[in-house]
Amino acid sequence: MTEKVRSMEARLKDSETRLKETTTRLEDSETRLKESETRLNDTVTRLKDSEKQILVLQYKEGTKVIFSAAGGRGDISIGPFNTETTLAFKRVITNIGDAYNEFTDLACGEIVGRGEQRAGLNRKMDFDILCYIVLFCGLSLAHSHNNATETKSCNPDMCKFLVDFGAIMEKVNCMEAKLKESETRLKDTEMSLKETITQLKDTESRLKDSETKLNHTANRMKESENQILELQDKEATKIIFSATLSGSGHTGPFNTDTILVYKGVITNIGYAYSPVTGVFTAPIPGVYYFTLFYSAAASHQQYLFLHKNSEVMVMTNDHVTHSDATDNGGNAMFLQLQQGDKVYVRMGKNSHVWASESQTTFSGFLVTQM
């Protein structure tokens, strides 16, 4: 019986130790789960803020619809007509978004348990032997010697045996009660252990799901932040310049075509325009807007050509006239450029323009990156 109690107490102690360890693991997992959910909520909030910022930046960048077109050959006049006429600019220079139609000249928008069976302990004693002992003791109580009528109350050895036997039985009963209590505690502990293990599995599953969501959200957050940096970089890139011809009187005429060098730099953000060569060099791919204006005396012709690399994109000109003293002209154009493309103004031979009083200008700026 003592061995059974010791074994039961050992099992109870082991179960309580396992319960304590599992409870500790459960508490740790719940703490990690709480931390993970907090990080997840924080990341989701940051992601929402980033996505809102992306929408704002994308709205600022907007849909790119840009076009520039010119007429046909420069040496052929159009009109006059006796009715109003829609001009068809068939030489398309820039048409981002394909909104302009050169044929119509119109632009249109468009988350098991484990069971265990135990055999019940049979603690019933075999009382047959006990009955024989009690019968033997009872028969021995009345003993006559030499036909005497004196009766002894009890054999001293037998009385001692009975006292010891009673103490043993009391001890056995106490051990049986203790064993029963230990069994009850063991059963309760194992039930608590089973429930705690179930909770631990559930918490670990929730923790795994939360960490998966956190990783997914963190990846989306990283992508959003990269997109924001890219959009902000586009928005922060500024390329703007304006320059004038400098000097006194007029420039030209010359007997050859000449690249005009606008040395009077007023604005040159990004330093893409060179006042030494008169050439604008595109630092990044994108759509740029350029303008050129001039003033000149009417005594000479004026021919100014806006070049993209070696190709003439637009021009402005006037002929010699005697009816007025001054001629003025200009033009403007959207150009889609690649990094390294060059834009400049060429003056035709035998032409001249005023260089004084900042009357002849060349300007441009980056509209959007591509």
N, C-alpha and C positions, 0 to 999 in steps of 0.2 A: 504493500500500500504506500509506504514511504517513497519507494522508487517511482510509483505512478504520480504522486504529488510533485516530486522533484522534476519529473519529466514534463508534467503539465506546467509547472512554474517556469521551466526553461523555455517551453514553447510560448508561454504568455510573454515572457521577457523579450523573446525574439520578435514576436509580433508587435509588441509595443515599440521596440527599437525601429522596426521597419515602418511602423505607422509614423513615428517621429521623423524619420528620414524622408518619407514620402510627403508628409506635411510641409517639411522644409522645402522640398523641391517644388511643391505646389505654390507655396508663398513666393518662391523665387520666380517661378514661371508667371504668376500673376503680376509680380512687379515688372518683369520684362514685358509682359503683354501691355500693361498700362503705359510703360515708357514708349513701346512701339506705337500704340494707338495715339499717344500724344504727338510723337514725331510725324505720324501719318497725317493727323489733322493739321499740324503746322505746315507740312509739305503741300497738302491739298489747298490750304489757304494761299500759300505762296504761288502755287500753280495757277489758281484762279486769277490772282493779281497779275501774273505774267501773261496769261491769255488775254486779259483785258488790255494790258499794255500793247500786246501784239496787235489786237484789233485796232487800237488807236493809231499805232504806227502804220499798219497796213492801210487804214483809212486815209492817213495823211499822204502815203505814197500814191494811193489811188490807182485806178485803171489808167494805163497809158494810152491815150489817143492823141497822136501828134501827126500833123501832115504839113508839108510844104509842096507847092507845085508852081510851075511857071508855064508861060505860053509856049508856042512853038519856036520857030526860028526867029532870031533877033532881027534879021534884016527884012522881015515881011511885016507890013502893018496890017492891022485888023480893023475893019470898018472904014468909013462910016456906014451905018445901015439906016434905013428909013423907019425901022421899028426897034423897040427895046429888045436886046439880045442877051441871052445867057452865055457868058464866056466859058469855054471848056479849056482848062489848063491841063494839057495832055502830057507835059513833061513833069512827071512825078519825081520829086527829089527825096522826100521823106513821107512815109505813110504807115506809121506805127498804129496798129489796131485795125488797119484796112477800112477805115470809115469813109475815106474819100474815094469817089468814083470819077476817074478821069474822063469817062464817056458822058456822064451827065452833069459833071461839075457840082455834085451835091455831096455833102458830108452828113452821114447819119450816125446816131448814137445807139448805140445798141445795149462645310468640317464631320473588350468582350470579357465583358466581365468573365472571370474564370471561376467555375464552381468547384467545390471540393466536398466530397461525402466522407463522413467519418462513421466508423462502426461504434455504436453506443457501448460504453463500458459497463460490464456486468459486475456490480459490486455486492451481490447477495452472497452471504456466507453459507457454508454447509453447516447447519445447526444440528445435524444428527449426532456428531461427536459431542457437541456441547450438551445435548440431552442425556447421553450416557454418563457424562461426567457428573451432572447434577443429580441423576438417579443414584449413582454410586455414593455420592456424598450424603444424600438423604438417608440411604440404608445404613450408612456408617454412624449416623448420629446416635442411634439407640444401641448400646452395647452392654450385656450383663456379664459379670465376673463372679464365679462361685455361687450362682443362684441369688446374687444380691439384687435388691430392688433399687439401688442407686443408679441414676442415669447421668452420664456426662453430657455437658452441653455441646461440646465439639472437640474433635481431634485437633490439637494445636497446629499440626502441619497442614491439615485440610483447611483450617480457617485462614491460615496465611496464604494458601493457594487461592482460595476464593477471593481474598482481598486483592491479591495481585491480579487475578483474572478480571476483576471488576475494573481495576485501574487500566488494564490493557484495553478492555472494551470501551471505556470512556475515551481513551486515546484514539482507538480506531474510529469511534463516532466523530470525534473532533477532526481527524484527518479526512474522514469522508465528507464532512461539511466543508472543510477547507478545499477539498478536491472539487466538490460541486461548485463552490464559489469561483475557483480558478477556471473551471470549464465555462461558467457563465461569462466571466470576464474575457476569457479567450475568444468565446464566440462573439461577444460585443466588439472586441478589438479587431478581430478579423473582418467583421462586417464594416466597421469604420475604415479599416485599411482598404477594403474593396471599394467603398464609396470614394475614399480619397484618391485611389488609383484612377477611378473613372473620371473624377474631377480633374486630375492631373492630365489625363489623356485629352480631355476636352479642352483644357486650357492650352496644352501644347499644340493642339490642332488649331485653335484660334490664334495662337501666337504665330504659327507658321503661315496661316492665311494673312495675318496682319503684316508680317514681314514681306510676304509676296506682294501685297498691295503697296507696301512702302517702297519696295524696289521698283515696281512698275511706275509709281507716281514720281519717284526720284528720277527715273529715266526721262519721263515726260517733262519734268521740271528742267532737267539739263538741256533737253531739246528746245524748250521754250526760251531758256536763258540764252542759248546760242542764237536762236532766231532773233531775240531782242537785240543782242549785240550786233548782229548783221544788219538789222533794220536801222539801229541807231548809228551804225557806221555809215550807212548810206545817207541817213539824214544829216549827219555831222559833216559830210564831205561837201565843202563849198569851193566852187571854182567860178570866180567872177573877175572880169577885167573891163576897164574902159581906158582908152588912150586917145590923144589928139596929135595931129601934125603940129610941129613946133617950128618957129622961125618967123621971118618977116616976109611979107609979100606972098607970092605964089610959089608953088613947087611945079617945075616943068615949064614949058614942054621939053621932052627929051626925044631923041631920034630912035630910041628903042623902048620896048616895054620895061617898066620899072616896078619892083616891089616897094610899096610905100611903107616907110618905117615910122610908126607913130611913137615918137619919143616922149611926148608929154603924158606920162602915166598918171592917171587920176586914181584908179583902183586896180589892184592886181592881187586879189585873194587867191591863194594857191600857187601863185607865181608860174602860171602856165603860159603867160604871154611874155615874149622877149622884146624889150624896147631897143635892143641892139639889132636884131634881124627883122623885126616887124612880124614875126611868125608866132602863132598860137599853136602849142603842141598839146594834144589831149593826154592828160595824165592817167585817166581811167576810161573804160568804155561807158558810153552813155549818149543821151540826146542833149545837144547843146543848141542855144539860140544865139545868132549873130546879127548885128546890125552894122551898116556903114552909111554915113551921111557926108555930103560935101557941099561946099560953096565955091563958086569960081566966077571969073569974069567971062562975059559972053563972047569975048574976042577970040577965044580958042575953044576947040571941042573938048569934051570931057568923057572919058571912058574909064570906068572903074569896074573890075571883075573880082568877085569873091571866089577864091580857090579852095577846094578840098584836095590836098596833095597837088597833083597836076591837073585836076579836072575843074573846069569852070562850073560853078553852081548857079550863081545869079550875077547880074550886072546892073549898072545904072549909068546912064549917059545923057548927053545933050549936044546939040550941034551949035555951030557958030551962028549967032543972031545979031542983028543990028537994032532990033526994036527994044531991047532991054539991056541993062548994063551988067546984070548979075544972073547967074544960073544956080539953081539948087537942085539936089537930087539925093536919092538914097534907096536902100532896099534892106530886106531882112529875111531870115531863113532859119528853119529848124534843120539841123544836120545830125544824123546818127554817126558817131565816130567810134573807132576802135582806139585802144591805147597806142599812142605814137602817131596818129594821124595829125596832119598839119593843115592849118587854115590861115590864109593871108589875103591881102588885097593887092591886086596888080593894077597899075595904071597903064593904059595903052599908050603907044608912042604918039607924039605930037599932041598930047593932052596936058592939061594943067588943072590944079586945084589950089585954093587958098590954104596957106599953112599958118597964117596968123589968126589971133583971136579965137582959137579953139573952134573954128567953124567946120573943120573936117575931122570926123571921129570914126573910130572902130571899136566896137564893144561886143561882148559875149559872156555867156554864163551857162553852167551846167543845170539842165532842167531836171534830169533824173538819171540814175545809173541803170545800166542794162546788164 
